[in-house]
Amino acid sequence: MKEIVITLVFMMALLAFAIYPALKLVEFISKKREFTDKMQNILTLVFTITIAFCGALFMKFA
């Protein structure tokens, strides 16, 4: 349980830094396909959380 909490704390710290890459990734994908604004917002949120989580796992295990 302690490891999960530590990983989530790392993730919270990385959320602010993960927004910019997520925005650029969604912008790149939206050039290939048309998305509604709502879908772009959802994709940005999902990519932000995914990037932050991957970064937190990297910080924990590296």
N, C-alpha and C positions, 0 to 999 in steps of 0.2 A: 504494500500500500504506500509505503514511504517513497518508493521509486516512482510511482505514478504521480504523486504530488510534486516531486522534484521536477519531473518532466513537464508537468503543466505549468509550473512556475517559470521554467525556462521558456516555454511556449508563450506565456503572457508577455515576457520581455521582448520576444522576437516579433510579436504581432505588428508593431509599428513599422518595423523594418521590412516586413513581408508584403506590405500593401503595394509598394511601388512595383516590384516584379510581377505581382498578380495583375495589376492594372495593365502593364505592358503585355503580359501574356494574353489577357482577354482582348486587348486591342489587336494583337497579331491574329488571334483566332477569328475575330469579327471581320477582319479583312477578307478571310476565306469564305465565311458564311455570314448571313444576315441574322442577327439576334435582336429581339426586342430589348428595350431598356431594362425591363424587369429581369430578363434572362441574363443580361450582362451583369447586373448587380448581384444576382445569385452566383454566377460563375466567379465573379471577383471575390465574393465572400468565401466560397469553397476553396479557391486557389490560395487565398490569403491564409486560411486555417491550415491547409495542407502544407504550404511552404513553411509556416511557423512550426508545425508539428515535426516536419522532417528536420528542420534546423535544431529543434530541441532534442530530438533523438540523436542527432549527430553530436551535439554538445555533451549529452549524457554518456554516450558509448565511446566517444573518441578520446 
